[in-house]
Amino acid sequence: MENPTILRPLGVPLGEFVVEISKDIISDVFQIYDESQTKSVNLNSITNIMKELGADFYEDEILQAFEAMDPNNEGKVRFDVFYIWWVS
């Protein structure tokens, strides 16, 4: 091992990460954070969902993504919108 202090999946360049793309798994994780069962979640939940699915974004990147998924400033993002954004 070249540097044992840096662990990453084989084939994944340093600074990148592997994320989940299975719609069923993404939906399951989304539902965990959709406590009100409205098929929409707030910024805090989106942050947790992204981490759960394997993303490693900075706070400002998450905020930019949330704003892109919530263009009407409703303070929530629906699953269908999140899924399209996530796999794009």
C-alpha positions in Angstrom: 0.0 0.0 0.0 1.5 3.3 -1.1 0.1 5.4 1.8 -1.8 3.4 4.5 -3.3 6.6 5.9 -5.4 7.2 2.8 -8.1 4.6 2.3 -10.4 4.7 -0.7 -12.1 2.2 -3.0 -10.0 1.0 -5.8 -10.4 3.0 -9.0 -11.8 6.1 -7.2 -9.5 9.1 -7.6 -8.5 11.0 -4.5 -11.0 13.7 -3.8 -13.9 11.8 -5.4 -16.4 9.5 -3.8 -18.7 6.6 -4.7 -22.5 7.3 -4.4 -25.5 5.2 -4.4 -27.6 5.3 -7.6 -30.2 2.6 -7.1 -33.6 4.3 -7.1 -35.0 1.8 -4.5 -32.1 2.4 -2.1 -32.3 6.2 -2.6 -36.1 6.1 -2.0 -35.6 4.0 1.1 -33.1 6.5 2.5 -35.2 9.5 1.5 -38.3 7.9 3.3 -36.3 7.5 6.5 -35.8 11.3 6.7 -39.3 12.2 5.4 -40.7 12.0 8.9 -44.0 13.7 8.0 -44.5 11.3 5.0 -45.1 14.1 2.6 -42.5 12.9 0.0 -40.5 16.1 0.7 -37.7 17.0 3.1 -35.9 20.1 4.4 -32.3 21.2 4.1 -31.1 19.3 7.2 -32.7 16.1 5.9 -31.2 16.6 2.5 -27.8 17.0 4.1 -28.2 13.7 6.0 -29.6 11.9 2.9 -26.6 12.9 0.8 -24.2 11.7 3.5 -26.1 8.4 3.9 -25.9 7.9 0.1 -22.2 8.4 0.1 -21.7 12.1 -0.8 -19.0 14.2 0.8 -20.1 17.8 0.0 -19.0 21.0 1.7 -21.8 22.9 3.5 -21.9 25.6 0.8 -22.2 22.9 -2.0 -25.2 21.3 -0.2 -26.8 24.7 0.1 -26.3 25.4 -3.6 -27.8 22.0 -4.5 -30.7 22.5 -2.2 -31.5 25.9 -3.7 -31.3 24.4 -7.2 -33.8 21.7 -6.2 -36.0 24.2 -4.4 -36.3 27.1 -7.0 -39.6 28.4 -5.4 -37.9 28.8 -2.0 -40.5 26.5 -0.3 -37.8 25.2 2.1 -38.3 21.6 1.0 -37.4 19.2 -1.8 -39.6 16.4 -3.2 -38.2 13.0 -3.8 -38.8 13.0 -7.6 -36.8 16.3 -7.9 -34.0 15.0 -5.6 -33.7 11.7 -7.5 -33.4 13.5 -10.9 -30.8 15.8 -9.4 -28.9 13.0 -7.7 -28.5 10.8 -10.7 -27.8 13.6 -13.1 
